[in-house]
């Protein structure tokens, strides 16, 4: 029996909001399986706000954010995978790297890698009545502007620099706040098995990006998945990758293992 079959209800609440620091909130799609769900980051500035990634787009996110702030909002996509760009179509200002503009404009299950990951086990509940995972798609959301290495996003009271970190995808970017040492790393590095094997990944580029991050004086990393961590843990994750551990290999095997692990944890 699949996860969705076990829980066929449509919950009232789809997102959770947790304040983790001054002006920073972590938004989570709580009914997407933990092994897949994206970290959606909302940063509130003095003059404007940032949304870093937008989840799978299964339920409207923009109305939820309107209750947090009325300031202008820029939606940033750290890369073009389905779990990070699904809700981007809701927002007027959509920024990402130019190398991935075609995927944002013409998303498919393959070029957003949804075909590899979206299955019944992805969902712990239904986003809408009669939802079937085979109906899932990413809505086109052409970028309205581009971000590249060295670009700056100024919120009035805090400034983020764009880092271009290709490898996981050609246009993967991160946001670096030098004043605090905070890094929003997307899927370039997070506290889990790293992913370097989709059709548009480049392992040589990925290694160069990780080498670059390893030398940065970060204080905390807010990744695209899993929990946040400090520089010591970042170096451990990167070193494990270079030593052949902590790498997501065969997707089907990885998902089956993740589903079993999650089920075991919930029985304990």
SERO-4910 file (N, C-alpha, C, O; in steps of 0.05 Angstrom, whole numbers):
BEGIN
 pado doro    nc1    nc2    nc3   cac1   cac2   cac3    cc1    cc2    cc3    oc1    oc2    oc3
  Unk    A     17    -24      0      0      0      0     18     25      0     36     26     16
  Unk    A     12     44    -17     29     68    -19     23     88      3      3     85     17
  Unk    A     41    108      5     38    128     26     12    143     22     -3    149     41
  Unk    A      6    150     -4    -19    165     -9    -43    148     -3    -63    159      7
  Unk    A    -42    123     -9    -64    105     -4    -69    103     26    -92    100     35
  Unk    A    -48    104     42    -50    103     71    -64    129     81    -78    127    101
  Unk    A    -59    151     68    -70    177     78    -82    192     54    -68    208     41
  Unk    A   -107    186     48   -120    198     25   -135    223     31   -149    234     15
  Unk    A   -131    233     56   -144    258     63   -131    282     50   -108    281     41
  Unk    A   -146    304     49   -135    330     39   -132    348     64   -153    357     74
  Unk    A   -108    353     73   -105    368     98   -111    398     94   -108    409     72
  Unk    A   -119    411    116   -124    440    115    -98    455    111    -97    475     97
  Unk    A    -77    446    124    -52    460    124    -31    444    108    -28    420    112
  Unk    A    -18    457     89      2    444     72     30    452     79     49    437     76
  Unk    A     33    477     89     59    488     95     63    492    125     44    499    139
  Unk    A     87    489    134     95    497    161    114    521    159    129    523    139
  Unk    A    114    538    178    131    562    179    146    562    206    133    561    227
  Unk    A    172    564    204    188    564    229    209    586    227    226    586    209
  Unk    A    208    604    246    228    626    248    253    615    259    253    605    282
  Unk    A    275    616    244    300    604    254    322    625    260    344    618    269
  Unk    A    316    650    254    336    671    259    322    697    252    300    698    241
  Unk    A    336    719    259    324    745    254    318    749    224    337    750    208
  Unk    A    293    751    217    286    756    189    286    732    171    281    734    147
  Unk    A    292    708    182    294    684    165    273    663    175    272    657    199
  Unk    A    257    653    156    238    632    162    243    608    144    249    611    120
  Unk    A    239    585    155    240    560    139    211    551    134    196    548    153
  Unk    A    205    548    109    178    539    101    181    511     90    198    505     74
  Unk    A    163    493     99    165    465     92    138    455     82    117    461     94
  Unk    A    138    439     60    114    425     52    112    399     69    125    379     62
  Unk    A     97    401     90     98    380    110     86    353    101     91    333    114
  Unk    A     71    353     79     59    328     70     74    317     45     64    298     32
  Unk    A     97    328     39    116    316     20    136    300     37    145    309     58
  Unk    A    142    276     27    160    258     43    186    273     51    197    288     35
  Unk    A    194    268     75    217    282     86    242    278     69    259    296     67
  Unk    A    246    255     57    270    249     41    270    265     15    290    265      1
  Unk    A    248    279      8    248    294    -17    243    324    -12    253    340    -27
  Unk    A    227    330      8    217    358     10    240    378     10    261    374     22
  Unk    A    234    400     -4    253    422     -7    251    441     17    229    445     27
  Unk    A    273    453     25    272    476     43    266    501     28    281    509     10
  Unk    A    245    514     35    237    540     23    244    561     44    235    560     67
  Unk    A    261    580     35    271    601     54    258    628     48    258    637     25
  Unk    A    247    641     69    237    668     66    254    686     83    257    682    107
  Unk    A    265    707     70    282    726     84    268    753     82    263    764     61
  Unk    A    263    764    105    249    790    107    270    812    111    285    812    130
  Unk    A    270    831     92    288    854     94    273    880    100    249    880    103
  Unk    A    288    901    103    276    927    110    259    937     87    237    947     91
  Unk    A    269    934     62    256    946     39    242    925     22    223    931      8
  Unk    A    252    901     22    241    880      5    248    853     17    265    850     35
  Unk    A    234    832      7    238    805     17    248    786     -5    245    792    -29
  Unk    A    260    764      3    268    743    -15    254    717     -9    249    711     15
  Unk    A    246    702    -29    238    675    -27    258    658    -42    261    661    -66
  Unk    A    272    641    -27    292    624    -40    280    596    -44    276    581    -25
  Unk    A    274    590    -69    260    566    -79    231    566    -70    223    581    -52
  Unk    A    215    550    -84    186    552    -81    171    526    -78    147    525    -80
  Unk    A    186    504    -74    173    478    -70    162    466    -95    169    474   -117
  Unk    A    144    447    -92    133    432   -114    109    445   -127    101    436   -149
  Unk    A     98    466   -115     76    479   -128     50    464   -125     32    467   -142
  Unk    A     47    448   -105     23    431   -101     -1    446    -90    -24    440    -95
  Unk    A      5    467    -74    -16    485    -63     -6    513    -64     19    517    -63
  Unk    A    -23    533    -67    -14    561    -69      3    569    -45     -5    564    -21
  Unk    A     25    582    -50     43    592    -30     41    622    -26     44    632     -4
  Unk    A     36    636    -48     36    666    -47     16    676    -26     24    695    -11
  Unk    A     -8    666    -24    -26    677     -3    -16    673     25    -21    689     43
  Unk    A     -1    651     29     11    646     56     32    667     63     34    676     85
  Unk    A     48    674     42     69    694     47     58    722     51     69    738     66
  Unk    A     35    727     39     22    754     42     15    759     71     13    782     79
  Unk    A     11    738     86      5    742    115     30    747    131     28    756    154
  Unk    A     53    743    120     78    748    134     88    776    129     99    789    147
  Unk    A     85    786    104     97    812     97     83    823     73     73    808     55
  Unk    A     81    849     71     70    862     48     91    876     30     84    889     11
  Unk    A    116    871     37    138    884     21    142    870     -6    133    847     -9
  Unk    A    154    884    -25    160    871    -51    176    845    -47    193    844    -29
  Unk    A    171    825    -64    183    799    -60    196    790    -86    184    791   -107
  Unk    A    221    781    -84    235    768   -106    236    738   -101    244    729    -80
  Unk    A    227    722   -121    228    693   -119    254    684   -133    257    688   -157
  Unk    A    272    672   -117    298    663   -128    297    633   -131    289    619   -112
  Unk    A    305    623   -154    307    594   -157    337    587   -157    352    596   -175
  Unk    A    345    570   -138    374    563   -136    381    544   -159    405    543   -167
  Unk    A    362    530   -170    366    513   -194    339    504   -204    319    509   -191
  Unk    A    339    490   -226    314    485   -241    301    458   -236    286    449   -253
  Unk    A    305    446   -213    292    421   -208    264    425   -196    259    445   -183
  Unk    A    246    406   -202    218    409   -197    211    416   -168    193    432   -163
  Unk    A    226    405   -149    219    409   -121    228    437   -111    222    444    -89
  Unk    A    242    452   -129    251    479   -122    237    501   -138    238    524   -130
  Unk    A    224    494   -160    212    514   -178    182    511   -182    170    526   -198
  Unk    A    170    491   -169    142    485   -174    123    508   -169    102    510   -182
  Unk    A    129    525   -149    111    547   -142    119    574   -154    107    594   -149
  Unk    A    140    574   -171    151    600   -181    131    615   -198    132    640   -198
  Unk    A    113    601   -211     94    614   -229     76    634   -215     63    651   -227
  Unk    A     74    631   -188     56    649   -173     67    677   -170     52    696   -164
  Unk    A     92    681   -175    105    706   -167    113    722   -192    119    711   -213
  Unk    A    111    749   -189    116    767   -211    146    769   -217    154    772   -240
  Unk    A    163    769   -196    192    772   -200    204    744   -195    205    734   -173
  Unk    A    215    733   -217    226    706   -216    255    707   -227    260    713   -250
  Unk    A    274    701   -209    302    704   -216    317    678   -214    312    662   -196
  Unk    A    335    673   -233    351    649   -233    374    652   -253    378    674   -264
  Unk    A    389    631   -257    412    633   -275    403    630   -304    386    614   -310
  Unk    A    416    645   -321    409    646   -350    412    618   -363    397    611   -381
  Unk    A    431    602   -353    435    576   -366    411    557   -363    409    537   -377
  Unk    A    393    564   -345    370    546   -340    343    559   -349    322    549   -342
  Unk    A    345    581   -364    321    595   -372    302    577   -388    278    579   -386
  Unk    A    313    559   -405    295    543   -422    279    524   -405    256    518   -412
  Unk    A    290    513   -384    275    495   -366    253    510   -352    231    500   -350
  Unk    A    259    534   -342    238    550   -329    215    556   -348    192    556   -340
  Unk    A    222    562   -373    201    569   -393    186    545   -404    162    546   -410
  Unk    A    200    522   -406    188    498   -418    194    474   -401    209    456   -409
  Unk    A    184    473   -377    190    451   -359    176    425   -368    153    425   -377
  Unk    A    190    403   -365    178    376   -369    185    359   -345    201    367   -328
  Unk    A    173    336   -344    180    318   -322    209    309   -323    222    304   -302
  Unk    A    220    308   -347    248    299   -350    268    321   -344    287    317   -329
  Unk    A    264    345   -356    285    365   -353    284    379   -325    302    393   -318
  Unk    A    263    373   -309    262    382   -282    268    359   -262    267    363   -238
  Unk    A    274    336   -273    280    310   -259    256    300   -243    260    282   -226
  Unk    A    232    310   -247    209    300   -233    203    271   -240    194    256   -223
  Unk    A    209    263   -265    204    236   -273    219    215   -257    211    192   -255
  Unk    A    241    223   -245    257    205   -229    247    202   -200    251    182   -188
  Unk    A    234    223   -190    228    224   -161    198    224   -154    191    216   -132
  Unk    A    181    234   -172    153    236   -164    139    209   -168    138    199   -190
  Unk    A    130    199   -146    116    173   -146     97    173   -122     97    192   -106
  Unk    A     82    152   -118     63    152    -96     76    157    -69     64    171    -52
  Unk    A    100    146    -65    114    149    -39    122    177    -33    130    184    -11
  Unk    A    121    195    -53    129    223    -50    110    237    -31    117    257    -18
  Unk    A     85    228    -29     64    244    -16     53    229      9     48    205      8
  Unk    A     51    244     31     40    233     55     10    239     58     -3    228     74
  Unk    A      1    257     41    -28    265     40    -33    277     12    -14    283     -3
  Unk    A    -58    281      6    -65    291    -20    -67    322    -19    -79    333     -1
  Unk    A    -55    335    -39    -57    365    -40    -85    374    -48    -94    395    -40
  Unk    A    -98    358    -65   -125    364    -74   -141    338    -75   -130    317    -75
  Unk    A   -167    341    -76   -185    318    -79   -178    303   -105   -173    316   -126
  Unk    A   -177    277   -104   -173    260   -127   -146    264   -140   -142    257   -164
  Unk    A   -127    274   -125   -100    278   -136    -87    251   -142    -89    232   -126
  Unk    A    -74    249   -165    -58    226   -172    -30    235   -179    -27    253   -195
  Unk    A    -10    222   -168     17    231   -172     25    232   -202     42    247   -210
  Unk    A     11    216   -218     16    215   -247      6    240   -261     13    244   -284
  Unk    A     -9    256   -247    -19    281   -259      0    304   -253     -3    326   -264
  Unk    A     20    300   -237     38    322   -229     53    333   -253     62    319   -270
  Unk    A     55    360   -253     71    374   -274     80    400   -262     70    410   -242
  Unk    A    101    412   -274    111    438   -266    101    458   -286    104    455   -310
  Unk    A     89    479   -276     78    500   -293    100    518   -303    119    525   -288
  Unk    A     99    527   -328    119    545   -339    121    571   -322    100    582   -315
  Unk    A    145    580   -317    149    605   -302    174    618   -313    195    617   -299
  Unk    A    173    630   -337    197    642   -348    210    661   -329    197    677   -316
  Unk    A    237    661   -328    251    679   -311    246    708   -321    246    713   -345
  Unk    A    242    726   -302    239    754   -308    265    770   -306    266    793   -313
  Unk    A    285    757   -296    312    769   -293    332    747   -287    324    725   -279
  Unk    A    357    753   -290    378    733   -287    398    741   -265    403    764   -259
  Unk    A    408    720   -252    428    723   -231    453    707   -238    451    685   -248
  Unk    A    476    720   -233    501    706   -240    522    714   -220    517    731   -202
  Unk    A    545    702   -222    567    706   -203    572    736   -198    576    751   -217
  Unk    A    573    743   -173    579    771   -165    555    789   -164    558    811   -153
  Unk    A    532    782   -174    509    799   -171    501    802   -142    508    785   -125
  Unk    A    488    824   -136    482    831   -108    452    836   -105    440    849   -122
  Unk    A    441    825    -84    413    829    -77    413    845    -50    421    835    -29
  Unk    A    404    870    -52    404    888    -29    376    891    -18    358    902    -32
  Unk    A    371    882      6    344    884     19    341    909     36    321    912     49
  Unk    A    361    926     35    360    951     51    376    948     77    392    966     83
  Unk    A    373    927     91    388    922    116    406    898    115    421    892    134
  Unk    A    405    883     93    423    860     90    428    856     60    410    861     43
  Unk    A    452    846     54    461    844     26    471    816     21    486    804     37
  Unk    A    461    804     -1    469    777     -9    483    778    -36    474    791    -55
  Unk    A    505    764    -37    520    761    -62    514    734    -75    511    714    -61
  Unk    A    511    734   -101    506    709   -116    532    695   -122    551    707   -132
  Unk    A    532    669   -117    554    651   -125    543    632   -146    523    619   -141
  Unk    A    557    630   -168    550    610   -188    565    585   -182    590    585   -183
  Unk    A    551    563   -176    563    538   -167    553    515   -184    537    499   -175
  Unk    A    562    513   -209    552    492   -227    561    464   -218    580    461   -203
  Unk    A    547    444   -228    554    417   -222    529    400   -217    523    381   -232
  Unk    A    515    407   -196    489    394   -191    470    399   -214    456    381   -224
  Unk    A    471    423   -224    458    431   -249    475    454   -260    491    466   -246
  Unk    A    472    460   -286    490    481   -298    487    508   -286    506    523   -284
  Unk    A    463    515   -277    458    542   -267    454    543   -237    442    562   -227
  Unk    A    464    524   -222    460    524   -193    474    549   -181    496    556   -188
  Unk    A    459    563   -164    470    586   -150    466    584   -120    450    568   -111
  Unk    A    481    600   -106    478    603    -77    477    632    -70    486    649    -85
  Unk    A    467    639    -46    466    666    -36    484    668    -11    480    653      8
  Unk    A    503    686    -12    523    689      9    521    716     22    523    737      9
  Unk    A    517    717     49    516    742     64    542    744     79    545    732    100
  Unk    A    560    759     68    587    761     80    587    772    108    603    763    125
  Unk    A    569    791    114    568    804    140    562    784    163    572    788    185
  Unk    A    547    763    157    539    744    178    552    716    173    552    700    192
  Unk    A    563    711    150    573    685    143    551    665    136    556    641    136
  Unk    A    527    674    131    505    656    124    506    650     95    509    667     78
  Unk    A    503    624     88    502    615     61    476    599     56    470    580     70
  Unk    A    461    608     36    438    592     26    449    577      2    453    589    -20
  Unk    A    452    551      5    468    536    -15    453    521    -36    465    508    -53
  Unk    A    426    522    -35    411    506    -54    418    477    -51    421    467    -28
  Unk    A    421    462    -73    428    434    -72    457    429    -77    465    406    -82
  Unk    A    474    450    -77    502    445    -81    514    430    -57    530    412    -60
  Unk    A    505    438    -33    513    422     -9    490    424     11    479    445     16
  Unk    A    483    401     22    464    399     44    471    375     60    488    359     52
  Unk    A    457    371     83    465    350    102    450    324     94    433    315    109
  Unk    A    458    313     72    447    288     62    463    278     38    484    288     32
  Unk    A    453    257     25    467    246      2    466    266    -21    444    274    -30
  Unk    A    489    273    -31    491    293    -52    485    281    -79    490    257    -84
  Unk    A    475    297    -98    463    287   -122    479    299   -146    478    323   -151
  Unk    A    494    281   -160    511    291   -182    507    275   -208    524    275   -225
  Unk    A    483    262   -210    481    243   -232    456    247   -250    449    229   -265
  Unk    A    442    270   -248    420    274   -267    432    281   -294    456    286   -297
  Unk    A    415    282   -314    425    285   -342    441    310   -346    458    311   -364
  Unk    A    435    332   -331    450    356   -336    470    362   -314    480    385   -312
  Unk    A    476    342   -297    498    346   -277    525    343   -291    528    329   -311
  Unk    A    545    355   -279    572    353   -288    590    349   -263    593    367   -247
  Unk    A    601    325   -260    616    319   -236    642    335   -233    650    341   -211
  Unk    A    655    341   -255    679    358   -254    672    385   -243    686    396   -226
  Unk    A    651    397   -255    642    423   -245    634    422   -216    640    440   -200
  Unk    A    620    401   -209    611    398   -181    634    397   -162    633    409   -141
  Unk    A    655    382   -168    678    381   -151    691    408   -148    698    415   -125
  Unk    A    693    423   -169    704    451   -167    687    468   -149    698    484   -134
  Unk    A    661    466   -151    643    482   -135    646    475   -105    646    492    -88
  Unk    A    648    449    -99    651    440    -72    678    448    -60    680    456    -37
  Unk    A    699    447    -77    725    457    -68    724    486    -61    736    495    -41
  Unk    A    710    501    -77    707    530    -72    692    535    -45    701    551    -29
  Unk    A    670    520    -41    655    524    -16    671    516      8    669    528     29
  Unk    A    688    495      5    703    485     28    722    507     40    729    506     63
  Unk    A    730    526     23    748    546     32    734    571     43    747    590     53
  Unk    A    708    572     41    693    596     49    689    598     79    684    577     91
  Unk    A    691    621     91    688    624    120    658    626    128    650    646    141
  Unk    A    643    605    122    615    606    129    611    601    159    627    588    172
  Unk    A    589    612    169    582    607    197    559    587    199    559    569    216
  Unk    A    541    589    180    518    570    179    510    566    150    510    585    134
  Unk    A    503    542    143    493    535    116    464    527    118    456    509    133
  Unk    A    447    542    103    419    534    100    416    522     73    415    536     53
  Unk    A    414    495     72    414    481     47    386    478     35    366    487     46
  Unk    A    385    465     12    360    461     -2    344    438      9    320    435      3
  Unk    A    356    422     27    343    400     40    355    396     67    377    405     73
  Unk    A    341    382     84    351    373    110    357    397    128    350    420    122
  Unk    A    371    391    150    375    411    171    398    430    163    414    424    146
  Unk    A    400    453    177    422    472    173    446    462    189    443    446    207
  Unk    A    470    472    182    494    462    195    516    484    194    513    504    180
  Unk    A    537    478    209    559    497    211    582    490    191    580    471    176
  Unk    A    603    506    192    625    502    173    639    475    177    647    462    158
  Unk    A    642    467    202    655    441    208    639    418    195    651    401    182
  Unk    A    613    419    197    597    398    185    598    400    154    598    380    140
  Unk    A    599    425    144    601    428    115    626    415    104    625    401     84
  Unk    A    648    419    118    673    407    109    671    376    110    681    362     92
  Unk    A    658    366    131    655    337    133    638    326    110    645    305     98
  Unk    A    617    339    103    600    330     81    615    330     55    614    311     40
  Unk    A    630    351     50    645    354     25    667    332     24    671    320      4
  Unk    A    681    328     47    702    308     47    691    280     43    703    263     30
  Unk    A    668    274     54    655    248     50    648    244     21    651    222     10
  Unk    A    639    266      8    633    263    -21    658    256    -36    658    239    -53
  Unk    A    680    270    -31    705    265    -45    716    237    -39    732    226    -55
  Unk    A    708    226    -16    717    199     -9    697    177    -18    700    154    -11
  Unk    A    678    186    -34    659    166    -46    636    159    -29    621    140    -35
  Unk    A    632    173     -6    609    168     11    590    191     10    597    213      1
  Unk    A    565    187     18    545    208     19    538    218     -9    532    241    -13
  Unk    A    537    199    -28    530    206    -56    505    190    -63    503    166    -59
  Unk    A    485    204    -74    461    191    -83    466    178   -110    471    191   -130
  Unk    A    466    151   -110    472    136   -134    447    130   -150    435    148   -162
  Unk    A    440    104   -151    415     96   -165    391    107   -151    387    102   -127
  Unk    A    374    122   -165    352    136   -153    332    116   -142    323    120   -119
  Unk    A    324     96   -156    304     77   -147    313     63   -121    298     61   -102
  Unk    A    338     55   -120    349     42    -96    349     62    -73    342     55    -50
  Unk    A    357     87    -78    358    107    -57    331    113    -46    328    115    -22
  Unk    A    311    115    -63    283    121    -54    273     98    -37    261    102    -16
  Unk    A    277     73    -46    268     50    -31    281     49     -3    267     44     16
  Unk    A    306     55     -2    320     56     23    309     78     41    305     74     65
  Unk    A    304    102     29    294    124     44    266    119     55    260    126     78
  Unk    A    249    106     39    222    100     48    223     80     71    209     83     91
  Unk    A    240     60     69    243     40     90    253     53    116    244     47    138
  Unk    A    273     70    113    285     84    136    264    101    150    263    102    175
  Unk    A    249    116    134    228    133    145    207    117    160    198    124    182
  Unk    A    198     94    148    179     77    161    189     66    187    174     65    207
  Unk    A    215     58    188    227     47    212    227     68    234    221     63    257
  Unk    A    235     93    227    236    115    246    209    120    259    207    125    283
  Unk    A    188    119    242    161    125    252    150    103    269    130    107    283
  Unk    A    161     78    267    152     57    284    165     57    311    156     44    330
  Unk    A    187     72    313    202     72    338    189     90    359    199     92    381
***
